[in-house]
Amino acid sequence: MPSIDDVTDTPDELSDDEAEELLEEADLVQDMMGEVCPYPQVEAKKGLQQLESGDLLVQETDHVPCTENVPKAVGDDAEAKVWRSGDATYRIYLRKQ
């Protein structure tokens, strides 16, 4: 039986320790819990516009498609990584290019 990883194109995943360290250094954190696409994509693009190159934006979400759609929406504007908790919480880390 295929897993979600077999049918999605998500960015590299972070370990729990890496995710916590990056969260502490985030320049902007957006709470997207309960929000569905396309709102998180729009907010990610707006958030990145406020940041300087090298800055980090983190989105927290419970909407699995965001882990694929947000990185695609920002394209080359940011390097993306994802963290998955065991309780249906996800974080998308976007480092502005």
C-alpha positions as CSV (number, residue, x, y, z in Angstrom):
1,M,0.0,0.0,0.0
2,P,1.5,3.4,-1.0
3,S,2.2,6.0,1.7
4,I,1.6,9.7,1.5
5,D,5.3,10.1,0.6
6,D,4.8,8.1,-2.6
7,V,2.2,10.5,-4.0
8,T,3.4,13.9,-2.8
9,D,6.4,16.1,-3.7
10,T,7.2,17.6,-0.3
11,P,10.5,19.3,0.6
12,D,13.2,17.7,2.7
13,E,12.0,16.8,6.2
14,L,13.6,18.1,9.4
15,S,14.3,16.1,12.6
16,D,12.6,17.2,15.8
17,D,15.9,18.8,17.1
18,E,16.5,20.7,13.8
19,A,12.9,21.9,13.7
20,E,13.1,23.3,17.3
21,E,16.4,25.1,16.7
22,L,15.1,26.7,13.5
23,L,11.9,27.7,15.1
24,E,13.9,29.6,17.8
25,E,15.7,31.5,15.0
26,A,12.6,32.3,12.9
27,D,12.2,35.9,11.9
28,L,8.5,35.5,11.3
29,V,6.1,32.7,12.4
30,Q,2.7,32.5,10.8
31,D,-0.1,30.5,12.5
32,M,-2.1,28.8,9.7
33,M,-3.8,26.2,12.0
34,G,-7.3,25.6,10.7
35,E,-6.6,27.5,7.4
36,V,-6.8,25.8,4.0
37,C,-5.2,26.5,0.6
38,P,-4.8,29.0,-0.9
39,Y,-4.7,31.3,2.1
40,P,-1.4,29.9,3.5
41,Q,0.3,30.3,0.1
42,V,-0.8,33.9,-0.1
43,E,0.3,34.6,3.4
44,A,3.7,32.9,2.8
45,K,4.3,35.1,-0.2
46,K,3.3,38.3,1.7
47,G,5.5,37.3,4.6
48,L,8.5,36.7,2.5
49,Q,8.1,40.1,1.0
50,Q,8.7,41.6,4.5
51,L,11.9,39.7,5.0
52,E,15.5,40.1,3.9
53,S,17.6,37.5,2.1
54,G,18.6,34.7,4.5
55,D,15.7,35.4,6.9
56,L,13.5,32.5,8.0
57,L,9.7,32.3,7.9
58,V,7.9,29.4,9.6
59,Q,4.3,28.5,9.0
60,E,2.5,26.2,11.5
61,T,-0.4,24.2,9.9
62,D,-2.6,21.2,10.3
63,H,-3.5,21.1,6.6
64,V,-1.3,18.4,5.0
65,P,-1.6,19.8,1.4
66,C,0.1,23.0,2.6
67,T,3.4,21.1,3.1
68,E,3.5,20.7,-0.7
69,N,1.5,23.7,-2.0
70,V,3.2,26.5,0.0
71,P,6.8,25.6,-1.1
72,K,5.5,25.3,-4.7
73,A,3.8,28.7,-4.4
74,V,6.9,30.5,-3.2
75,G,9.0,28.8,-5.9
76,D,12.6,30.1,-6.1
77,D,11.9,32.9,-3.5
78,A,12.7,30.5,-0.6
79,E,14.4,27.2,0.2
80,A,11.7,25.0,1.9
81,K,11.9,22.3,4.5
82,V,9.1,20.6,6.4
83,W,8.7,19.2,9.9
84,R,5.9,16.7,10.8
85,S,4.9,16.0,14.4
86,G,3.2,12.9,15.5
87,D,-0.1,14.8,16.2
88,A,-1.0,16.2,12.8
89,T,0.9,19.4,13.2
90,Y,3.3,20.5,10.5
91,R,5.7,23.3,10.1
92,I,7.0,24.7,6.8
93,Y,10.3,26.5,7.0
94,L,11.0,29.0,4.3
95,R,14.5,30.5,4.1
96,K,14.3,33.6,1.8
97,Q,16.8,33.5,-1.1
